[in-house]
Amino acid sequence: MKKTILFVTVIAAICLTCCTQFNLSRTIEVTIPSHPWEEASGRRLWYTLRWTDGNCVRSVHVGQDQRTVEISALAGNTVVIAAYPLGDLNPFGAVLTPVDRNGLVQLNQNDGVVAALLLDIDVEISKRLNYGLIRERMLEITDDFRLIEHVSLLRDIQNGELSDSSFSLSQVHEIGPFALPNGVWESEYSRDPAIISSDSFSCPVKLPDGVFRFLNAETLMELVLIVDENGDRYSYLRRSPL
C-alpha cells in the first residue's frame, strides 16, 4: 500500500499560502560541528553553505574561524541546508519543515546525505517536503542514511508520492586491500574508521556506493575513493586544500 508522506500537512500548506502572500521570512541560526579532519590535522576548514529560500538556492562562504551562520529563508517552506567542507566534501546538513519552529539548527552528516540530494532537484518539490516523516521512515531501516538506496528515493520524491518500496538498503561492499602510501588515512565521515596502510598496502574497508575521501594528516594528501553500485572502485590521490 502506498503511503503519501511527501508533502507537508494542511496547516503547513495554509501557512505557505499566507506567508507567500506577505513575503515573510524566517531567520535560522546554523551551527556547523567539528569535522573529523580538523581533529586529525589541527587545522580549521572553510565551508560553502547552501540552502533553499523559496524558489531559490542561496550560497555563502563560511570562513575557517566561523562556525555559526545566520541565514534567512521564506517562511512556510521546507528549508534544505547543506555545508560543504572545503567546497566539495560530503556535507553536513539539515532539513527544516514549516512546523519546525526552532530557529537553531545543528547540522550533521547523516542529514547532510539527504540534503545534498534534495539540493539537486527542483526547488518546487523540495520546498513542500514533509521531511520529518521521511526521516522517521529512514531511521526505521538504518541509522546511516548513506545506506538508503538513493535512486528510488529521489525518483519517488520527484514523482510526488513515496511508498514502502522507496526505502531500501544499498549493498555494502568490501573495498581493498589496495596500494596506498603508508600512514593513517582519516575518513571524512566520523562514523567510519581510518584506513591504516603499511608496507604500501591498506586494510580493507566496507562502504556503500558513493564518493569517499580520506586524509593523511602528516602529508596532507587526500585519497578520493569512488565506489559504484557493483562494488567496483576507482581511486586517486590529490593534495588536500586544507
Stockholm file with secondary structure:
# STOCKHOLM 1.0

chainA/1-242         MKKTILFVTVIAAICLTCCTQFNLSRTIEVTIPSHPWEEASGRRLWYTLRWTDGNCVRSVHVGQDQRTVEISALAGNTVVIAAYPLGDLNPFGAVLTPVDRNGLVQLNQNDGVVAALLLDIDVEISKRLNYGLIRERMLEITDDFRLIEHVSLLRDIQNGELSDSSFSLSQVHEIGPFALPNGVWESEYSRDPAIISSDSFSCPVKLPDGVFRFLNAETLMELVLIVDENGDRYSYLRRSPL
#=GR chainA/1-242 SS CBCCCSBCCHHHHHHHHHHHHHTCEEEEEEECCCCHHHHHHSCCCCEEEEEEETTEEEEEEECTTCCEEEEEEETTSCEEEEEEETTTSCCEEEEECTTCCCCEEECBHHHHHHHHHHTTSCHHHHTTBCHHHHHHHHHHHCSCGGGBCHHHHHHHHHHTCCBGGGCCBCCCEEECCCBCCSEEEEESSTTSCCEEEETTEECCEEECSEEEEEEETTTTEEEEEEECTTSCEEEEEEECCC
#=GC SS_cons         CBCCCSBCCHHHHHHHHHHHHHTCEEEEEEECCCCHHHHHHSCCCCEEEEEEETTEEEEEEECTTCCEEEEEEETTSCEEEEEEETTTSCCEEEEECTTCCCCEEECBHHHHHHHHHHTTSCHHHHTTBCHHHHHHHHHHHCSCGGGBCHHHHHHHHHHTCCBGGGCCBCCCEEECCCBCCSEEEEESSTTSCCEEEETTEECCEEECSEEEEEEETTTTEEEEEEECTTSCEEEEEEECCC
//
